[in-house]
Amino acid sequence: MRFWSREITGWFLVGIGLYTFFLCYEFLLRGQIWEAGPMCVIGIFVFRGGIHLVKVALAARVCLEAQEQQKERRLPKGQALPSRQRASFAAPRRF
């Protein structure tokens, strides 16, 4: 739950990037080619930054959930894993 600020900020930047691309399109429709160039570069950086923040927030949330699941699965000290689960940790057989 503590990664919501990154995700919200990322989606906000994605929206601003898309709006910047819309402004570039408007500039091009009016024939203002020189004004559209720098605005398009700005839009690319803002959009990619937003996508990056969304990816980081999602990866952090997945890692946090994996850690929580691992804590739940821990066995009391001295108790062995069932044989079925022990086999999954073994190296694959080569024939």
C-alpha positions in Angstrom: 0.0 0.0 0.0 2.9 2.3 0.4 3.7 2.4 -3.3 0.5 4.1 -4.4 2.2 7.5 -4.6 4.6 6.2 -7.2 1.9 4.6 -9.3 -0.4 7.6 -9.1 2.5 9.9 -10.1 3.4 7.6 -13.0 -0.1 7.5 -14.4 -0.2 11.3 -14.0 3.0 11.6 -16.0 1.7 9.2 -18.7 -1.4 11.5 -19.0 0.7 14.6 -19.3 2.8 12.9 -21.9 -0.3 11.9 -23.9 -1.6 15.5 -23.6 1.8 16.8 -24.9 1.5 14.5 -27.9 -2.0 15.9 -28.6 -0.5 19.4 -28.4 2.1 18.3 -31.0 -0.6 17.1 -33.2 -2.5 20.4 -32.9 0.7 22.3 -33.8 1.2 20.2 -36.8 -2.4 20.7 -38.0 -1.8 24.5 -37.8 1.5 24.2 -39.7 3.7 25.1 -36.8 6.3 22.4 -37.5 9.2 24.1 -35.6 7.2 24.4 -32.4 6.0 20.8 -32.6 9.5 19.3 -32.6 10.8 20.3 -29.2 7.3 19.6 -27.7 7.4 16.1 -29.1 10.8 15.4 -27.5 9.5 16.7 -24.2 6.4 14.5 -24.5 8.6 11.4 -25.1 10.6 12.0 -22.0 7.6 12.7 -19.8 5.7 9.7 -21.2 8.7 7.3 -20.7 9.3 8.6 -17.2 5.6 7.9 -16.3 5.8 4.4 -17.7 9.0 3.8 -15.8 7.4 4.9 -12.5 4.4 2.6 -13.1 6.7 -0.3 -13.8 8.8 0.3 -10.6 5.6 0.6 -8.5 4.2 -2.6 -9.9 7.5 -4.5 -9.3 7.8 -3.2 -5.8 4.2 -4.4 -5.0 4.9 -7.8 -6.5 8.1 -8.2 -4.4 6.3 -7.1 -1.3 3.5 -9.7 -1.9 6.1 -12.4 -2.5 7.9 -11.6 0.7 4.6 -11.7 2.6 3.7 -15.1 1.1 7.2 -16.4 2.0 6.7 -15.3 5.6 3.4 -17.2 5.7 4.9 -20.4 4.3 7.8 -20.6 6.8 7.8 -23.8 8.8 8.5 -24.0 12.5 12.1 -24.9 13.4 12.9 -28.6 13.1 10.0 -29.4 10.8 11.1 -30.8 7.4 9.4 -30.1 4.1 7.2 -32.8 2.7 9.0 -35.0 0.2 7.0 -33.6 -2.7 8.2 -30.1 -2.1 11.8 -31.2 -1.4 12.0 -32.7 -4.9 11.2 -29.4 -6.5 14.4 -27.9 -5.1 16.6 -30.6 -6.6 18.6 -30.0 -9.7 17.0 -31.2 -13.0 17.9 -34.7 -14.1 19.9 -35.1 -17.3 19.4 -38.3 -19.3 
